[in-house]
Amino acid sequence: MLLDAWLSEKSYVQTSSLVTLRNGNELSLDFGVVEQLGAQVVAITSLVGGGAKDINVINPSTGESHVLPFVQVFDESELR
């Protein structure tokens, strides 16, 4: 599983998370590196999340697209 502390679509959240969900660049790069090392990513997890139940990642090396389950411990709306 790929783990991030906070994945959200809100602009006030850390820049990397905004880029991750809006463009998929950072998360796809992480996914590609993990796959290149021989592991199979089965889900993406985050302590805090918001929105999506699935996340589409694209391996930048191969161009292959994968839809993975997104599991969060807390929804950001619960923390307001």
MDTraj code that builds the backbone (N, CA, C; nanometers):
import mdtraj as md
import numpy as np

residues = "MET LEU LEU ASP ALA TRP LEU SER GLU LYS SER TYR VAL GLN THR SER SER LEU VAL THR LEU ARG ASN GLY ASN GLU LEU SER LEU ASP PHE GLY VAL VAL GLU GLN LEU GLY ALA GLN VAL VAL ALA ILE THR SER LEU VAL GLY GLY GLY ALA LYS ASP ILE ASN VAL ILE ASN PRO SER THR GLY GLU SER HIS VAL LEU PRO PHE VAL GLN VAL PHE ASP GLU SER GLU LEU ARG".split()
xyz = np.array([
    [0.0836, -0.1173, 0.0000],
    [0.0000, 0.0000, 0.0000],
    [0.0883, 0.1238, 0.0000],
    [0.0496, 0.2231, -0.0767],
    [0.1165, 0.3529, -0.0702],
    [0.0488, 0.4327, 0.0397],
    [0.1265, 0.4961, 0.1254],
    [0.0726, 0.5684, 0.2405],
    [0.1125, 0.7150, 0.2350],
    [0.0148, 0.8030, 0.2541],
    [0.0381, 0.9471, 0.2618],
    [-0.0313, 0.9964, 0.3872],
    [0.0204, 1.1015, 0.4475],
    [-0.0407, 1.1534, 0.5701],
    [-0.1734, 1.2226, 0.5424],
    [-0.1857, 1.2927, 0.4291],
    [-0.3067, 1.3723, 0.4054],
    [-0.3259, 1.3891, 0.2556],
    [-0.4282, 1.3289, 0.1995],
    [-0.4622, 1.3461, 0.0586],
    [-0.5963, 1.4162, 0.0512],
    [-0.6017, 1.5288, -0.0152],
    [-0.7241, 1.6073, -0.0210],
    [-0.7293, 1.6855, -0.1507],
    [-0.8479, 1.7267, -0.1891],
    [-0.8627, 1.8092, -0.3078],
    [-0.8703, 1.9571, -0.2730],
    [-0.8597, 1.9940, -0.1480],
    [-0.8695, 2.1342, -0.1059],
    [-0.7359, 2.2046, -0.1257],
    [-0.7409, 2.3265, -0.1724],
    [-0.6175, 2.3990, -0.2042],
    [-0.5385, 2.4407, -0.0812],
    [-0.6015, 2.4432, 0.0363],
    [-0.5275, 2.4862, 0.1550],
    [-0.4446, 2.3740, 0.2160],
    [-0.4595, 2.2546, 0.1654],
    [-0.3822, 2.1409, 0.2147],
    [-0.2457, 2.1428, 0.1462],
    [-0.1507, 2.0712, 0.2015],
    [-0.0137, 2.0723, 0.1493],
    [-0.0106, 2.0596, -0.0029],
    [0.0827, 2.1289, -0.0635],
    [0.0924, 2.1360, -0.2088],
    [0.1050, 1.9984, -0.2721],
    [0.1842, 1.9104, -0.2135],
    [0.2052, 1.7793, -0.2748],
    [0.0752, 1.7015, -0.2857],
    [-0.0123, 1.7123, -0.1867],
    [-0.1390, 1.6405, -0.1927],
    [-0.2300, 1.6987, -0.2988],
    [-0.2297, 1.8303, -0.3139],
    [-0.3109, 1.8940, -0.4171],
    [-0.2652, 1.8474, -0.5544],
    [-0.1354, 1.8464, -0.5774],
    [-0.0812, 1.7991, -0.7044],
    [-0.1148, 1.6521, -0.7240],
    [-0.1051, 1.5747, -0.6178],
    [-0.1317, 1.4311, -0.6249],
    [-0.2708, 1.4021, -0.6785],
    [-0.3730, 1.4667, -0.6238],
    [-0.5091, 1.4339, -0.6652],
    [-0.5544, 1.5079, -0.7896],
    [-0.5097, 1.6291, -0.8104],
    [-0.5546, 1.7047, -0.9279],
    [-0.4858, 1.6557, -1.0552],
    [-0.3550, 1.6304, -1.0490],
    [-0.2797, 1.5927, -1.1679],
    [-0.2284, 1.4495, -1.1643],
    [-0.2212, 1.3917, -1.0471],
    [-0.1738, 1.2554, -1.0344],
    [-0.0240, 1.2388, -1.0493],
    [0.0497, 1.3477, -1.0675],
    [0.1927, 1.3380, -1.0970],
    [0.2729, 1.2712, -0.9865],
    [0.2643, 1.3243, -0.8674],
    [0.3471, 1.2734, -0.7570],
    [0.3099, 1.1298, -0.7217],
    [0.1827, 1.1026, -0.7088],
    [0.1378, 0.9687, -0.6724],
    [0.1716, 0.8683, -0.7822],
    [0.1558, 0.9077, -0.9076],
    [0.1910, 0.8187, -1.0181],
    [0.3404, 0.7897, -1.0203],
    [0.4207, 0.8903, -0.9885],
    [0.5655, 0.8682, -0.9825],
    [0.5996, 0.7692, -0.8719],
    [0.5416, 0.7876, -0.7528],
    [0.5629, 0.6925, -0.6429],
    [0.5201, 0.5523, -0.6846],
    [0.4039, 0.5425, -0.7483],
    [0.3506, 0.4147, -0.7942],
    [0.4475, 0.3488, -0.8926],
    [0.4992, 0.4275, -0.9876],
    [0.5920, 0.3747, -1.0873],
    [0.7204, 0.3221, -1.0254],
    [0.7735, 0.3953, -0.9273],
    [0.8967, 0.3525, -0.8593],
    [0.8737, 0.2214, -0.7853],
    [0.7634, 0.2128, -0.7127],
    [0.7325, 0.0914, -0.6362],
    [0.7161, -0.0276, -0.7298],
    [0.6442, -0.0093, -0.8417],
    [0.6273, -0.1182, -0.9389],
    [0.7610, -0.1579, -1.0016],
    [0.8444, -0.0593, -1.0328],
    [0.9753, -0.0862, -1.0932],
    [1.0614, -0.1730, -1.0019],
    [1.0419, -0.1577, -0.8716],
    [1.1180, -0.2369, -0.7745],
    [1.0569, -0.3749, -0.7511],
    [0.9480, -0.4059, -0.8225],
    [0.8910, -0.5391, -0.8178],
    [0.7729, -0.5593, -0.7257],
    [0.7283, -0.4544, -0.6601],
    [0.6129, -0.4679, -0.5700],
    [0.4837, -0.4406, -0.6461],
    [0.3744, -0.4934, -0.5957],
    [0.2428, -0.4677, -0.6535],
    [0.1631, -0.3818, -0.5559],
    [0.1239, -0.2633, -0.5990],
    [0.0442, -0.1740, -0.5146],
    [-0.1011, -0.2194, -0.5223],
    [-0.1625, -0.2443, -0.4063],
    [-0.3009, -0.2925, -0.4033],
    [-0.3988, -0.1872, -0.3534],
    [-0.3492, -0.0804, -0.2892],
    [-0.4360, 0.0264, -0.2396],
    [-0.3505, 0.1470, -0.2046],
    [-0.4170, 0.2600, -0.1919],
    [-0.3532, 0.3824, -0.1455],
    [-0.4215, 0.4205, -0.0156],
    [-0.3432, 0.4501, 0.0872],
    [-0.4000, 0.4816, 0.2180],
    [-0.3523, 0.6183, 0.2646],
    [-0.4333, 0.6790, 0.3509],
    [-0.3996, 0.8100, 0.4045],
    [-0.4635, 0.8252, 0.5414],
    [-0.3941, 0.8908, 0.6313],
    [-0.4514, 0.9189, 0.7622],
    [-0.5725, 1.0099, 0.7472],
    [-0.5599, 1.1163, 0.6670],
    [-0.6701, 1.2088, 0.6406],
    [-0.6910, 1.2161, 0.4909],
    [-0.8151, 1.2084, 0.4480],
    [-0.8460, 1.2171, 0.3059],
    [-0.9755, 1.2913, 0.2845],
    [-1.0120, 1.3032, 0.1611],
    [-1.1369, 1.3691, 0.1282],
    [-1.1756, 1.3404, -0.0148],
    [-1.2991, 1.2992, -0.0331],
    [-1.3484, 1.2820, -0.1695],
    [-1.3439, 1.1400, -0.2202],
    [-1.2496, 1.1124, -0.3062],
    [-1.2459, 0.9904, -0.3865],
    [-1.2382, 0.8618, -0.3050],
    [-1.3059, 0.7594, -0.3549],
    [-1.2958, 0.6246, -0.2974],
    [-1.1975, 0.5396, -0.3773],
    [-1.1681, 0.5836, -0.4982],
    [-1.0695, 0.5193, -0.5851],
    [-0.9793, 0.6279, -0.6423],
    [-0.8548, 0.5927, -0.6718],
    [-0.7610, 0.6868, -0.7329],
    [-0.6989, 0.6203, -0.8550],
    [-0.6982, 0.6928, -0.9674],
    [-0.6371, 0.6441, -1.0897],
    [-0.4904, 0.6863, -1.0911],
    [-0.4007, 0.5904, -1.1015],
    [-0.2579, 0.6205, -1.1119],
    [-0.2063, 0.5665, -1.2448],
    [-0.1084, 0.6359, -1.3002],
    [-0.0488, 0.5956, -1.4270],
    [0.1007, 0.5777, -1.4054],
    [0.1501, 0.4606, -1.4376],
    [0.2935, 0.4350, -1.4276],
    [0.3625, 0.5178, -1.5357],
    [0.4433, 0.6178, -1.4970],
    [0.5050, 0.7042, -1.5975],
    [0.6059, 0.6322, -1.6869],
    [0.6570, 0.5191, -1.6445],
    [0.7536, 0.4436, -1.7252],
    [0.6863, 0.3644, -1.8357],
    [0.5695, 0.3071, -1.8045],
    [0.5031, 0.2187, -1.9001],
    [0.3768, 0.2784, -1.9607],
    [0.3198, 0.3806, -1.8958],
    [0.1943, 0.4392, -1.9421],
    [0.0714, 0.3612, -1.8990],
    [0.0916, 0.2504, -1.8267],
    [-0.0218, 0.1696, -1.7809],
    [-0.1001, 0.2430, -1.6728],
    [-0.2326, 0.2362, -1.6832],
    [-0.3213, 0.3017, -1.5875],
    [-0.3821, 0.1973, -1.4943],
    [-0.3919, 0.2329, -1.3661],
    [-0.4506, 0.1440, -1.2662],
    [-0.5448, 0.2246, -1.1775],
    [-0.6631, 0.1705, -1.1507],
    [-0.7549, 0.2313, -1.0546],
    [-0.7407, 0.1522, -0.9252],
    [-0.7001, 0.2216, -0.8185],
    [-0.6748, 0.1559, -0.6901],
    [-0.7703, 0.2079, -0.5838],
    [-0.8104, 0.1219, -0.4911],
    [-0.8945, 0.1680, -0.3803],
    [-0.8192, 0.2693, -0.2950],
    [-0.8923, 0.3705, -0.2476],
    [-0.8355, 0.4711, -0.1589],
    [-0.8989, 0.4530, -0.0218],
    [-0.8164, 0.4270, 0.0790],
    [-0.8639, 0.4024, 0.2152],
    [-0.8130, 0.5144, 0.3048],
    [-0.9048, 0.5801, 0.3750],
    [-0.8665, 0.6876, 0.4664],
    [-0.9136, 0.6544, 0.6067],
    [-0.8395, 0.7010, 0.7066],
    [-0.8798, 0.6820, 0.8455],
    [-0.9830, 0.7870, 0.8837],
    [-0.9561, 0.9140, 0.8487],
    [-1.0475, 1.0241, 0.8789],
    [-1.0803, 1.0995, 0.7514],
    [-1.2031, 1.1478, 0.7405],
    [-1.2396, 1.2393, 0.6335],
    [-1.2103, 1.3798, 0.6830],
    [-1.1559, 1.4645, 0.5952],
    [-1.1198, 1.5984, 0.6398],
    [-1.2393, 1.6761, 0.6943],
    [-1.3612, 1.6431, 0.6512],
    [-1.4802, 1.7129, 0.7024],
    [-1.5026, 1.6841, 0.8510],
    [-1.4519, 1.5715, 0.8998],
    [-1.4648, 1.5376, 1.0419],
    [-1.3707, 1.6201, 1.1296],
    [-1.2733, 1.6843, 1.0681],
    [-1.1716, 1.7565, 1.1439],
    [-1.1969, 1.9067, 1.1502],
    [-1.3057, 1.9514, 1.0934],
    [-1.3359, 2.0957, 1.0929],
    [-1.4012, 2.1366, 1.2201],
])
top = md.Topology()
chain = top.add_chain()
for i, resn in enumerate(residues, 1):
    res = top.add_residue(resn, chain, resSeq=i)
    for name in ("N", "CA", "C"):
        top.add_atom(name, md.element.get_by_symbol(name[0]), res)
traj = md.Trajectory(xyz[None], top)
